[in-house]
Amino acid sequence: MLDAITFLTALYVMVDDFCKANLPAEVRPGPAASLSRAEVVTLALFGQLGRFASERDFYRFAEQRLRGAFPGLPARSQFNRLVRTHHDAIVAFALSLPERTDLEALDLSAAPVRDRRRRGRSWLVGQADYGHSSREGSFFGFHVLLSVGAEGDITGFCFGPGSAKEQSMAEAFFALRHTPDPRVPSVGQPSRGEYLGDKGFAGRHRQVQWQAAYGATLLSLVPSKDRYQLPKAWRQRLASLRQIVETVYDKLHHAFRLRRERPHAVRGFAARLAAKVGLHNFCLWFNRHLGRPPLAFADLLGW
């Protein structure tokens, strides 16, 4: 078990090396920023730990315990602006860590942004929406789509309004992987093999279209009465990967506070979602480096 400062130091070294080796030098007009890009990315990821009840709680900790390591620490509102500014760097670091496999599992999960029973207009009205999920029931917020490797690495992600369904989200995901758009770097690179999905992604006509248009082969469970069933070995493989995807979402929701996000702007939600994915992938990488089970996050840090 590592203490928090050792973990933070390892994270900063990894982020700083990545930024220097893979990202263009920062060129900004005017006076120098209070924090470097590597410092912003490091703090953005570290601040997603479930030990902190909220962004405000993390920043109190940073001002009390981390100012010696980050002497340029600005006011919280300015730090939040810096995190949004460096969204693409956070995404690039997050997606540099996964170990790619020949199979990736797609799954959708709800990300509530407010209590659905709360009255009045949301900050995100017109962007977030009402939806339904097996985990949350009825909710107001976003649907998050993840592509997850065999050991739990998140290889790509995106989000849409809560009313978005699996097939429409998958269509957009495959299209963006096939023809990258610099405005949505989070989807990552195309899979080296097949994608696996649950019944929400089923539909032979759509799957044939995705294969022809985007080169994306998706295998999914179908209702038991459908005569086009996957072979038994593939159904067993899908069941195994489904367990891993559920574990990954559990980490994001509980270990990294996805269920407790209450953003005021879509850009803020996007930056914090990227930071959660980056922290998840870093913890996987760090556990492998230490010879530990990849998804053993609970006893990785000691406070």
N, C-alpha and C positions, 0 to 999 in steps of 0.2 A: 504494500500500500504506500502510495506516494503522498507527500504533503503538497498542498495546493501551489506553493511557490515553485517547487521543483517541476511540477506539471506545467505551470505557466511558463517557466523558463524554457523547457523543452519545446513547448508550442511556439514560443517566439522565435527560437533558433530555426525551427522548421519553416515557419512562415517567412522569416527574413531571407533565408537561403532561396526559397521558392521565388519570392518577389525579385531578388537580384538576378536570378538565373533565367526567369521566364517572362517577366513583364517589362515593358519599356520604362525607361527612367521617368520619374515624375517631373513634369514641366508645368508649373503653375505661375500665373502672373501675380504680382503683389508680394506681400511679406510671406515668409515661410509659415507653413501650417504648424499648429501647436503639436501635432503628432505626425509621425511619418506614416506612410501607407502600411508598412508591416506592423507598426504599433496599433493602428486602428483595426486591422484584420485580427490581430491576436486578441485584443480586448473584446472585439465583437463576438468572437467564438467563445472565449472564456466566460463571458457574461451570460451565456445560455445554459450554464450548469443549473440543474434543478435545485441546488443548495440555495440559490437566490430566489426569493419569492416573486420578484419582478425586476424590470429594468432599473427602477428606482432603487431597489434594495441592492442590486449589484453596484450601482454607482456610489452608494454610500460606502460599500466595502472598498471600492477602488480608491476613493478619496482618503479613507482612513488607513488602508494597508498597502496601496500600490503606488502612491505618489513618489516614493523614493526611486522606484524602477521606471516610472513614467512621469518625470517632473513637469512635462508640458500639458498634463491632464487638464482639459478645458472644462467649462460648464457643461452640464449634462445635455442641454439642448444643442450646443455646438458639437458635442461628440456624436449625437444622433445624426446630425447633418453630415458629419464625416463618414459615418457608417453607410449612409445612403449613397454618398458620393463614391465610395469604394465598393459598391455592390458587385461589380464585375470582377474585381480582384478576389473578393470572398468566394464567388462562384468558381473562379479558375482554380484557387487553392483547393476548394472542396472536391472538385472533380479530378484533381491530379493524383489523389491518394488511392482510389479503388483499384483492386486487383480484378481485371476483366476476366470473365468466364464465358463459356459457350452458351449458357442459358441465363436469361434475365427474367425475373418475374415482375409483372405490372400489377399494381393495385392502387385503389383509390381510398382516401380516408378524409373524414370531415375535420375542418379546422375552424371551430366557432370563434367569432370575434366579439360577441356580446351575448348576454343572456337573452334567449329567444322570447322571454316573457316581458322584457323591459320595454317600456313605452317610449314614444318619441322617435325621432329620426336618428339613424346611425351616422357616424362619421363617414362610413363607406357606402352609404345608400347609392344605388346605381352601379356599384362595383361588386360588393358582396351580395349574397342573395339567400333566400330560404331554400333549404334542401333537406334530405333525409338520409340517414346512414344507420347501419346496424349497430354501430358503436354509440352514437349520440342520440338516435331517434331524430326528431325534428330539430333543426338548428338554423342559425343565421350566421353565414360566414363563407368560407371557401372550401372547395374540394381540392385536395393535394394529390397529385399523381406521382408515384415513385417507380423507378426501375431499379430493381435490387438484384445483386449477384448472389451466387450460391452460398457465400459466407456472410452475407448481410451488408456488403458494400453498396452504397447508393451511387449508381452510375449516371443518373439523370433524374430531373424532377421538374415539375411545373405546377401551376395551380390555376383554377378558374372559379367562377361563381358556384355557390352551393347547389344550384339547380342543374349544373352540368352533369352529364351521365358518362359512364365508362367509355362507350364507343366514341362519343364526340371528343372526349379528352384524348383517347388513344390516337384518333385520326390526326389531331393537331400535333401530338407528340411525335408521331412517325413522320409527318410532313416536315416538321422543324429539324428533325435529325437528318432527313434526306437532303433538305435544302436549308442550311443553317441561316439564321437571322441574327445579326449581332445584337439585336434588342432582347433576344431570349437565349442567352448562352447556357442557361441551366439545364437544357435537355440533354446535353452531352453528345457523345458519338454513337453511331448506330451499333447495335449488338453484333458480335462476331458470329452469333448463331441464332437460335430461336428465342421468341418471347413466350412466356407462359402466363395465362390469365384465368380468372375464375369465370363463373357463368355470366357475369355482367358484360364481359367482352365477347361472348359467343355471338355467332352470326356468320355463316359460311360465305354469304355474298360479300359482306364487308371485309372479311379476312382475305378473300381472293383479290379484292380491290387493293388492299394494303400491300399484298405481295407484288402485284403488278405495278403499282404506282411508286411504292417506296422501298421495295425489296425487303419488307418486314414480314417475317413468318410468325404468326401468332397462333399458338395452340391453346385451346381453352376447354374447360369442362362444359358440358351441355346437359340439359335436362335428361333424366334417365330414359324417357320415352323416345328421344331422338335416336335414329338408327346410326348416325355418324358419331360413334363414340371413340375417344382416344384409346390406343392400346393400353393394357393394364400397366405396363412398365412406365408409360408416360403419366398415367393418372397417379401412380405412386410418387413419381418424381415431382409432380405438381403439388401433391399434398405436402411433401417435405418442404418444398420452397415456400408454400403458403404459410407454414409455421414460422419460417425465417422472416417473411414479410411482416407477419403479425408482431413478431418480436421487435423488428426495426421500428414499426409504428409505435409500439409501446414505449420504446426508448425516446422517440421524438416527443410523444405526448406527455410523458411523465418525467423522464430523466432530464429532458431539455425544454419542458414547459410549453409545448405547442398548444395544448388545450387551454392554457391560461393567457394566450396572446390577446391583447386588446388594443390593436393598432388604430391610429387616427388617419393613416394614409397607406395606400397600396404599396408605395415604394418602401415604406418602413416595414411592412409585412414581408415584402420580397427579400429585403436585406436580412431580416432576422431569420426567415426560413432558410436562406442560404447559409447563414452562420450556424444554425442547428445542424444542417446536413454536413457542413464542414467539421463541426465538433464531433459528430457521430463518426465520420470517416477517419478523423484523426485518432479517436479513441480506439477504433479497430486497428489502425496501423500501429499505434503505440503498444497495444496488447500483444500483437504479433512480435514486435520488436523485443518485448520483455518475455516472450515464450509463454504467454498466458492465452486462455481461450479468447477468441476475438471479441465475442459479445459480452464478456464478463466486465461490465462497467461498474457494478454496484460497489465493489471493493477496490476500485482502481485508485481512488483518491481518499485521503483522510484529512479531516479539517482540525 
